[in-house]
Amino acid sequence: MPRRKKVENLSLEEMLMKTEQEIKTTEAELKELRLKAKELRKKIEDKQKDEIFSALLASGKTVEEVMTYLKSGNEEKAE
């Protein structure tokens, strides 16, 4: 079975090529991780929107009533 070259035995050019390949691999992994994080943030946002909408429906209030309440900044006392 052939042995791998030790880092010490590599020429400067080979070390540069190896380093550049590691950079490309790491950049690809970083890109995938950023995409995954973006997708997770979107899922969290969608879940929050669904929770807010469910609360709106459960409240029995209209969208206009809720918008007026939010824009006024006043809190109504619980009924």
FIMAR-928722 format. One record per residue (C-alpha): x, y, z; residue number from 1; residue in three letters. Coordinates in Angstrom, 2 decimals. Example, Ala and Ser with C-alpha at 12.3 -4.5 7.8 and 13.67 -1.06 7.14 Angstrom:
BEGIN
PT:px:py:pz:i:aa
PT:12.30:-4.50:7.80:1:ALA
PT:13.67:-1.06:7.14:2:SER
***
This chain:
BEGIN
PT:px:py:pz:i:aa
PT:0.00:0.00:0.00:1:MET
PT:1.54:3.34:-0.98:2:PRO
PT:2.11:5.83:1.78:3:ARG
PT:0.94:9.41:1.69:4:ARG
PT:3.59:12.07:1.43:5:LYS
PT:4.32:13.75:4.70:6:LYS
PT:3.77:17.49:4.80:7:VAL
PT:7.49:17.98:5.32:8:GLU
PT:8.24:16.16:2.06:9:ASN
PT:5.91:18.30:-0.06:10:LEU
PT:7.31:21.02:-2.25:11:SER
PT:6.15:24.59:-1.71:12:LEU
PT:4.03:24.36:-4.85:13:GLU
PT:2.36:21.17:-3.61:14:GLU
PT:1.72:22.75:-0.22:15:MET
PT:0.18:25.77:-1.95:16:LEU
PT:-2.06:23.57:-4.09:17:MET
PT:-3.14:21.59:-1.02:18:LYS
PT:-3.88:24.78:0.91:19:THR
PT:-5.87:26.26:-1.96:20:GLU
PT:-7.91:23.05:-2.19:21:GLN
PT:-8.61:23.21:1.55:22:GLU
PT:-9.76:26.84:1.13:23:ILE
PT:-12.18:25.82:-1.66:24:LYS
PT:-13.56:22.97:0.43:25:THR
PT:-14.00:25.21:3.47:26:THR
PT:-15.68:27.93:1.39:27:GLU
PT:-18.14:25.36:-0.01:28:ALA
PT:-18.92:24.12:3.51:29:GLU
PT:-19.39:27.71:4.71:30:LEU
PT:-21.76:28.42:1.83:31:LYS
PT:-23.81:25.34:2.72:32:GLU
PT:-23.93:26.34:6.39:33:LEU
PT:-25.06:29.87:5.52:34:ARG
PT:-27.82:28.46:3.30:35:LEU
PT:-28.91:26.09:6.09:36:LYS
PT:-28.99:28.99:8.59:37:ALA
PT:-31.05:31.07:6.17:38:LYS
PT:-33.55:28.24:5.72:39:GLU
PT:-33.82:27.76:9.49:40:LEU
PT:-34.42:31.50:10.04:41:ARG
PT:-37.18:31.34:7.40:42:LYS
PT:-38.80:28.35:9.12:43:LYS
PT:-38.70:30.15:12.48:44:ILE
PT:-40.25:33.25:10.92:45:GLU
PT:-43.00:31.18:9.26:46:ASP
PT:-43.74:29.43:12.55:47:LYS
PT:-44.01:32.76:14.35:48:GLN
PT:-46.35:34.09:11.66:49:LYS
PT:-48.55:31.01:12.03:50:ASP
PT:-48.65:31.47:15.82:51:GLU
PT:-49.63:35.13:15.48:52:ILE
PT:-52.34:34.30:12.94:53:PHE
PT:-53.72:31.52:15.16:54:SER
PT:-53.83:33.92:18.10:55:ALA
PT:-55.65:36.47:15.93:56:LEU
PT:-58.26:33.92:14.91:57:LEU
PT:-58.68:32.69:18.49:58:ALA
PT:-59.17:36.24:19.76:59:SER
PT:-62.27:36.75:17.66:60:GLY
PT:-61.08:40.21:16.66:61:LYS
PT:-60.86:41.44:13.10:62:THR
PT:-57.60:42.27:11.40:63:VAL
PT:-58.61:45.93:11.41:64:GLU
PT:-59.21:45.88:15.18:65:GLU
PT:-55.82:44.33:15.82:66:VAL
PT:-54.08:46.77:13.46:67:MET
PT:-55.75:49.72:15.19:68:THR
PT:-54.70:48.34:18.57:69:TYR
PT:-51.09:47.84:17.45:70:LEU
PT:-50.84:51.27:15.85:71:LYS
PT:-52.26:53.02:18.91:72:SER
PT:-49.65:51.51:21.23:73:GLY
PT:-52.24:51.29:23.99:74:ASN
PT:-52.92:48.11:25.88:75:GLU
PT:-56.48:47.06:26.42:76:GLU
PT:-57.38:45.46:29.73:77:LYS
PT:-58.05:41.76:29.58:78:ALA
PT:-61.74:40.94:29.43:79:GLU
***
